[in-house]
Amino acid sequence: MSKLYQGMSQEEFDGGYFYATELKAFAKTLGITVGNLKKNELELHIKAHLFGYSGELPVAVPNRKNSAARDLLTLDTLVVNYVSDKKTKSFLLAAVEQQFGPLADKSGQWYWLNHWRKQCIGEGKTITYGDLVAHLASLKKKPGRLPQIPSARMNNFISDYLSDSENQGSGKNEALKAWYELKESALPKTYQAYKNAPALLAK
Protein backbone atom coordinates (compact mmCIF):
# COMPACT_ATOMS: atom_id res chain seq x y z
CA MET A 1 0.00 0.00 0.00
CA SER A 2 1.38 3.44 -0.92
CA LYS A 3 2.08 5.97 1.80
CA LEU A 4 1.24 9.67 1.79
CA TYR A 5 4.08 12.05 2.60
CA GLN A 6 4.89 15.68 1.80
CA GLY A 7 7.78 15.00 -0.57
CA MET A 8 5.97 12.45 -2.75
CA SER A 9 5.90 12.89 -6.52
CA GLN A 10 2.73 13.30 -8.53
CA GLU A 11 3.44 9.93 -10.15
CA GLU A 12 3.46 8.30 -6.72
CA PHE A 13 0.21 10.02 -5.78
CA ASP A 14 -1.57 9.16 -9.03
CA GLY A 15 -0.26 5.59 -8.93
CA GLY A 16 -1.33 5.01 -5.34
CA TYR A 17 -4.70 4.22 -3.86
CA PHE A 18 -5.58 5.84 -0.54
CA TYR A 19 -8.51 5.44 1.82
CA ALA A 20 -10.62 8.42 2.84
CA THR A 21 -9.36 8.25 6.43
CA GLU A 22 -5.75 8.43 5.21
CA LEU A 23 -6.52 11.38 2.94
CA LYS A 24 -8.32 13.27 5.71
CA ALA A 25 -5.48 12.79 8.18
CA PHE A 26 -2.86 13.79 5.59
CA ALA A 27 -4.88 16.83 4.44
CA LYS A 28 -4.98 18.10 8.02
CA THR A 29 -1.18 17.91 8.26
CA LEU A 30 -1.05 20.12 5.15
CA GLY A 31 -3.36 22.70 6.70
CA ILE A 32 -6.28 21.84 4.42
CA THR A 33 -9.75 22.39 5.88
CA VAL A 34 -11.37 18.99 5.54
CA GLY A 35 -14.96 19.89 6.48
CA ASN A 36 -17.38 17.66 4.61
CA LEU A 37 -15.17 17.22 1.55
CA LYS A 38 -15.55 13.84 -0.13
CA LYS A 39 -12.67 11.50 -0.92
CA ASN A 40 -12.26 12.63 -4.52
CA GLU A 41 -12.51 16.28 -3.44
CA LEU A 42 -9.78 15.77 -0.84
CA GLU A 43 -7.54 14.29 -3.53
CA LEU A 44 -7.92 17.46 -5.61
CA HIS A 45 -7.07 19.72 -2.66
CA ILE A 46 -4.01 17.62 -1.82
CA LYS A 47 -2.85 17.72 -5.44
CA ALA A 48 -3.27 21.50 -5.46
CA HIS A 49 -1.14 21.78 -2.32
CA LEU A 50 1.59 19.36 -3.38
CA PHE A 51 1.77 19.78 -7.15
CA GLY A 52 0.02 23.04 -8.00
CA TYR A 53 -3.16 21.54 -9.50
CA SER A 54 -4.75 24.52 -11.26
CA GLY A 55 -8.30 23.26 -11.78
CA GLU A 56 -11.37 24.45 -9.92
CA LEU A 57 -11.31 23.20 -6.34
CA PRO A 58 -14.51 22.05 -4.61
CA VAL A 59 -15.70 24.10 -1.66
CA ALA A 60 -16.52 22.53 1.69
CA VAL A 61 -20.14 23.69 1.92
CA PRO A 62 -22.23 22.00 4.63
CA ASN A 63 -25.48 20.46 3.42
CA ARG A 64 -27.32 21.88 6.43
CA LYS A 65 -27.18 25.44 7.72
CA ASN A 66 -28.77 24.81 11.10
CA SER A 67 -30.12 22.05 13.32
CA ALA A 68 -33.68 22.40 12.03
CA ALA A 69 -35.50 19.58 10.26
CA ARG A 70 -34.71 18.73 6.67
CA ASP A 71 -36.20 20.92 3.96
CA LEU A 72 -39.81 20.38 2.92
CA LEU A 73 -39.68 18.89 -0.56
CA THR A 74 -41.59 21.36 -2.73
CA LEU A 75 -40.47 23.24 -5.82
CA ASP A 76 -40.67 26.60 -4.03
CA THR A 77 -38.72 25.54 -0.93
CA LEU A 78 -35.37 27.26 -0.48
CA VAL A 79 -32.40 24.90 -0.31
CA VAL A 80 -31.27 25.31 3.31
CA ASN A 81 -31.10 21.92 5.02
CA TYR A 82 -30.46 19.61 2.08
CA VAL A 83 -30.33 15.83 2.54
CA SER A 84 -28.88 13.83 -0.35
CA ASP A 85 -30.82 10.61 0.09
CA LYS A 86 -33.28 8.40 -1.79
CA LYS A 87 -36.25 10.53 -0.71
CA THR A 88 -34.76 13.73 -2.14
CA LYS A 89 -33.56 12.06 -5.32
CA SER A 90 -36.96 10.45 -5.92
CA PHE A 91 -38.64 13.84 -5.50
CA LEU A 92 -36.25 15.51 -7.95
CA LEU A 93 -36.57 12.73 -10.53
CA ALA A 94 -40.37 12.77 -10.34
CA ALA A 95 -40.41 16.56 -10.74
CA VAL A 96 -38.07 16.36 -13.73
CA GLU A 97 -40.32 13.81 -15.45
CA GLN A 98 -43.44 15.85 -14.69
CA GLN A 99 -41.97 19.06 -16.14
CA PHE A 100 -39.71 17.79 -18.91
CA GLY A 101 -40.97 14.29 -19.73
CA PRO A 102 -38.93 11.07 -19.46
CA LEU A 103 -35.19 11.77 -19.59
CA ALA A 104 -32.53 9.09 -19.32
CA ASP A 105 -30.24 9.10 -16.31
CA LYS A 106 -26.63 10.13 -16.88
CA SER A 107 -23.62 8.75 -15.06
CA GLY A 108 -22.37 11.45 -12.71
CA GLN A 109 -25.62 13.47 -12.68
CA TRP A 110 -25.87 13.54 -8.87
CA TYR A 111 -22.25 14.55 -8.43
CA TRP A 112 -22.60 17.46 -10.86
CA LEU A 113 -25.95 18.51 -9.40
CA ASN A 114 -24.38 18.65 -5.92
CA HIS A 115 -21.35 20.44 -7.34
CA TRP A 116 -23.64 23.11 -8.82
CA ARG A 117 -25.67 23.36 -5.59
CA LYS A 118 -22.56 23.84 -3.45
CA GLN A 119 -21.14 26.33 -5.93
CA CYS A 120 -24.32 28.42 -5.78
CA ILE A 121 -24.44 28.36 -1.98
CA GLY A 122 -20.72 29.12 -1.74
CA GLU A 123 -21.30 32.21 -3.90
CA GLY A 124 -24.15 33.34 -1.64
CA LYS A 125 -26.90 32.63 -4.18
CA THR A 126 -30.40 31.62 -3.10
CA ILE A 127 -31.76 28.56 -4.89
CA THR A 128 -34.96 26.53 -4.62
CA TYR A 129 -35.70 22.87 -5.20
CA GLY A 130 -37.30 23.99 -8.45
CA ASP A 131 -33.87 25.29 -9.49
CA LEU A 132 -32.37 21.89 -8.63
CA VAL A 133 -35.01 20.21 -10.79
CA ALA A 134 -34.23 22.50 -13.73
CA HIS A 135 -30.49 21.94 -13.41
CA LEU A 136 -30.89 18.17 -13.11
CA ALA A 137 -32.98 18.22 -16.29
CA SER A 138 -30.28 20.25 -18.07
CA LEU A 139 -27.67 17.66 -17.05
CA LYS A 140 -29.84 14.83 -18.37
CA LYS A 141 -30.35 16.69 -21.66
CA LYS A 142 -26.66 17.26 -22.34
CA PRO A 143 -25.53 15.37 -25.45
CA GLY A 144 -23.11 12.52 -24.85
CA ARG A 145 -21.58 11.68 -21.51
CA LEU A 146 -21.20 14.13 -18.65
CA PRO A 147 -17.65 15.11 -17.68
CA GLN A 148 -15.91 12.54 -15.57
CA ILE A 149 -16.03 13.11 -11.83
CA PRO A 150 -12.64 14.62 -10.95
CA SER A 151 -10.41 11.99 -9.34
CA ALA A 152 -13.24 9.50 -8.68
CA ARG A 153 -10.94 6.91 -10.09
CA MET A 154 -12.83 3.66 -9.57
CA ASN A 155 -16.12 5.02 -10.97
CA ASN A 156 -14.36 6.58 -13.95
CA PHE A 157 -12.47 3.35 -14.63
CA ILE A 158 -15.64 1.26 -14.57
CA SER A 159 -17.45 3.75 -16.81
CA ASP A 160 -14.60 3.75 -19.35
CA TYR A 161 -14.24 -0.04 -19.20
CA LEU A 162 -17.92 -0.67 -19.90
CA SER A 163 -18.08 1.93 -22.69
CA ASP A 164 -15.12 0.39 -24.56
CA SER A 165 -16.41 -1.63 -27.52
CA GLU A 166 -13.64 -4.17 -26.91
CA ASN A 167 -15.39 -5.12 -23.66
CA GLN A 168 -18.82 -5.57 -25.22
CA GLY A 169 -20.73 -8.20 -23.29
CA SER A 170 -18.73 -7.64 -20.12
CA GLY A 171 -20.51 -6.51 -16.98
CA LYS A 172 -19.67 -4.61 -13.83
CA ASN A 173 -18.13 -7.68 -12.18
CA GLU A 174 -15.52 -7.94 -14.93
CA ALA A 175 -14.87 -4.19 -14.70
CA LEU A 176 -14.39 -4.43 -10.93
CA LYS A 177 -12.00 -7.37 -11.32
CA ALA A 178 -9.93 -5.31 -13.76
CA TRP A 179 -10.01 -2.32 -11.40
CA TYR A 180 -8.72 -4.31 -8.44
CA GLU A 181 -5.90 -5.71 -10.57
CA LEU A 182 -4.93 -2.17 -11.57
CA LYS A 183 -5.34 -0.94 -8.00
CA GLU A 184 -2.63 -3.37 -6.80
CA SER A 185 -0.16 -2.10 -9.41
CA ALA A 186 1.95 1.07 -9.35
CA LEU A 187 0.32 2.34 -12.56
CA PRO A 188 -1.89 5.44 -12.73
CA LYS A 189 -5.43 4.44 -11.83
CA THR A 190 -6.95 5.07 -15.26
CA TYR A 191 -8.51 2.77 -17.82
CA GLN A 192 -6.00 3.93 -20.44
CA ALA A 193 -3.12 2.84 -18.20
CA TYR A 194 -4.83 -0.54 -17.80
CA LYS A 195 -5.21 -0.96 -21.57
CA ASN A 196 -1.56 -0.08 -22.09
CA ALA A 197 -0.40 -2.75 -19.62
CA PRO A 198 -0.19 -6.12 -21.43
CA ALA A 199 0.58 -7.97 -18.19
CA LEU A 200 -2.73 -6.86 -16.68
CA LEU A 201 -4.74 -7.51 -19.83
CA ALA A 202 -3.36 -11.05 -20.02
CA LYS A 203 -4.78 -12.01 -16.61
Wavefront OBJ file of the C-alpha trace (Angstrom):
o trace
v 0.000 0.000 0.000
v 1.378 3.436 -0.924
v 2.076 5.970 1.802
v 1.242 9.667 1.786
v 4.079 12.052 2.596
v 4.890 15.681 1.798
v 7.784 14.996 -0.571
v 5.970 12.448 -2.746
v 5.899 12.886 -6.518
v 2.730 13.299 -8.533
v 3.444 9.929 -10.155
v 3.459 8.299 -6.716
v 0.212 10.018 -5.775
v -1.567 9.159 -9.030
v -0.263 5.594 -8.934
v -1.332 5.006 -5.343
v -4.700 4.220 -3.856
v -5.580 5.837 -0.536
v -8.511 5.438 1.824
v -10.620 8.421 2.838
v -9.357 8.249 6.434
v -5.754 8.434 5.210
v -6.523 11.383 2.941
v -8.323 13.275 5.713
v -5.479 12.788 8.176
v -2.863 13.790 5.591
v -4.876 16.826 4.445
v -4.980 18.101 8.022
v -1.182 17.909 8.262
v -1.047 20.118 5.149
v -3.360 22.696 6.699
v -6.281 21.838 4.415
v -9.748 22.392 5.879
v -11.371 18.987 5.538
v -14.958 19.891 6.478
v -17.385 17.657 4.608
v -15.174 17.217 1.548
v -15.554 13.838 -0.130
v -12.665 11.498 -0.921
v -12.255 12.632 -4.518
v -12.510 16.280 -3.435
v -9.781 15.768 -0.835
v -7.542 14.293 -3.533
v -7.923 17.462 -5.606
v -7.070 19.724 -2.661
v -4.011 17.623 -1.818
v -2.847 17.718 -5.445
v -3.268 21.502 -5.462
v -1.136 21.781 -2.321
v 1.595 19.364 -3.383
v 1.775 19.778 -7.153
v 0.016 23.038 -8.003
v -3.159 21.536 -9.501
v -4.755 24.516 -11.263
v -8.296 23.260 -11.783
v -11.369 24.448 -9.916
v -11.310 23.205 -6.341
v -14.508 22.046 -4.608
v -15.703 24.100 -1.660
v -16.515 22.531 1.692
v -20.137 23.690 1.924
v -22.225 22.003 4.631
v -25.484 20.464 3.420
v -27.318 21.877 6.427
v -27.182 25.445 7.724
v -28.765 24.811 11.100
v -30.120 22.050 13.316
v -33.680 22.399 12.035
v -35.505 19.581 10.264
v -34.707 18.725 6.671
v -36.203 20.917 3.962
v -39.811 20.379 2.925
v -39.677 18.893 -0.565
v -41.594 21.358 -2.734
v -40.474 23.241 -5.817
v -40.675 26.602 -4.028
v -38.724 25.537 -0.928
v -35.372 27.262 -0.481
v -32.404 24.898 -0.305
v -31.269 25.309 3.312
v -31.103 21.915 5.016
v -30.455 19.607 2.078
v -30.333 15.830 2.540
v -28.876 13.832 -0.350
v -30.821 10.606 0.092
v -33.279 8.396 -1.789
v -36.250 10.529 -0.714
v -34.761 13.734 -2.138
v -33.561 12.057 -5.324
v -36.959 10.450 -5.918
v -38.643 13.838 -5.501
v -36.254 15.515 -7.946
v -36.569 12.727 -10.527
v -40.374 12.769 -10.337
v -40.415 16.560 -10.740
v -38.069 16.363 -13.733
v -40.317 13.814 -15.450
v -43.443 15.853 -14.691
v -41.968 19.055 -16.137
v -39.708 17.785 -18.907
v -40.968 14.292 -19.728
v -38.934 11.070 -19.457
v -35.188 11.769 -19.588
v -32.531 9.087 -19.324
v -30.238 9.102 -16.306
v -26.630 10.132 -16.879
v -23.618 8.749 -15.065
v -22.372 11.453 -12.706
v -25.616 13.469 -12.678
v -25.867 13.535 -8.868
v -22.249 14.547 -8.434
v -22.595 17.460 -10.861
v -25.950 18.509 -9.397
v -24.382 18.649 -5.919
v -21.355 20.442 -7.343
v -23.641 23.113 -8.816
v -25.670 23.361 -5.587
v -22.558 23.837 -3.452
v -21.140 26.331 -5.925
v -24.322 28.421 -5.785
v -24.437 28.361 -1.981
v -20.724 29.118 -1.743
v -21.304 32.209 -3.895
v -24.150 33.337 -1.642
v -26.902 32.631 -4.177
v -30.402 31.624 -3.096
v -31.763 28.558 -4.886
v -34.956 26.526 -4.622
v -35.700 22.868 -5.205
v -37.296 23.994 -8.449
v -33.868 25.290 -9.485
v -32.369 21.891 -8.629
v -35.006 20.211 -10.789
v -34.229 22.502 -13.731
v -30.488 21.935 -13.406
v -30.894 18.168 -13.109
v -32.977 18.219 -16.289
v -30.281 20.248 -18.069
v -27.674 17.664 -17.053
v -29.836 14.829 -18.367
v -30.354 16.693 -21.659
v -26.658 17.261 -22.342
v -25.526 15.365 -25.447
v -23.108 12.522 -24.847
v -21.577 11.679 -21.510
v -21.204 14.133 -18.651
v -17.649 15.112 -17.680
v -15.912 12.536 -15.568
v -16.026 13.109 -11.833
v -12.645 14.617 -10.949
v -10.413 11.993 -9.341
v -13.238 9.500 -8.675
v -10.942 6.910 -10.093
v -12.834 3.663 -9.574
v -16.122 5.019 -10.967
v -14.360 6.580 -13.945
v -12.466 3.347 -14.626
v -15.640 1.259 -14.573
v -17.455 3.747 -16.811
v -14.603 3.752 -19.354
v -14.241 -0.040 -19.195
v -17.919 -0.672 -19.901
v -18.084 1.931 -22.687
v -15.124 0.389 -24.557
v -16.414 -1.630 -27.521
v -13.635 -4.174 -26.912
v -15.385 -5.122 -23.661
v -18.815 -5.570 -25.224
v -20.730 -8.198 -23.292
v -18.728 -7.643 -20.117
v -20.505 -6.512 -16.979
v -19.670 -4.609 -13.827
v -18.133 -7.680 -12.177
v -15.524 -7.938 -14.933
v -14.871 -4.192 -14.701
v -14.394 -4.430 -10.932
v -12.002 -7.371 -11.323
v -9.929 -5.315 -13.762
v -10.014 -2.319 -11.403
v -8.721 -4.315 -8.437
v -5.901 -5.710 -10.572
v -4.934 -2.169 -11.571
v -5.335 -0.942 -7.995
v -2.635 -3.365 -6.798
v -0.164 -2.096 -9.408
v 1.950 1.073 -9.354
v 0.323 2.337 -12.558
v -1.887 5.442 -12.734
v -5.427 4.437 -11.830
v -6.952 5.071 -15.256
v -8.511 2.765 -17.824
v -6.002 3.931 -20.436
v -3.124 2.841 -18.195
v -4.830 -0.540 -17.798
v -5.210 -0.957 -21.570
v -1.562 -0.082 -22.085
v -0.400 -2.750 -19.616
v -0.195 -6.121 -21.433
v 0.583 -7.972 -18.189
v -2.729 -6.863 -16.676
v -4.745 -7.512 -19.827
v -3.365 -11.049 -20.016
v -4.782 -12.008 -16.606
l 1 2 3 4 5 6 7 8 9 10 11 12 13 14 15 16 17 18 19 20 21 22 23 24 25 26 27 28 29 30 31 32 33 34 35 36 37 38 39 40 41 42 43 44 45 46 47 48 49 50 51 52 53 54 55 56 57 58 59 60 61 62 63 64 65 66 67 68 69 70 71 72 73 74 75 76 77 78 79 80 81 82 83 84 85 86 87 88 89 90 91 92 93 94 95 96 97 98 99 100 101 102 103 104 105 106 107 108 109 110 111 112 113 114 115 116 117 118 119 120 121 122 123 124 125 126 127 128 129 130 131 132 133 134 135 136 137 138 139 140 141 142 143 144 145 146 147 148 149 150 151 152 153 154 155 156 157 158 159 160 161 162 163 164 165 166 167 168 169 170 171 172 173 174 175 176 177 178 179 180 181 182 183 184 185 186 187 188 189 190 191 192 193 194 195 196 197 198 199 200 201 202 203
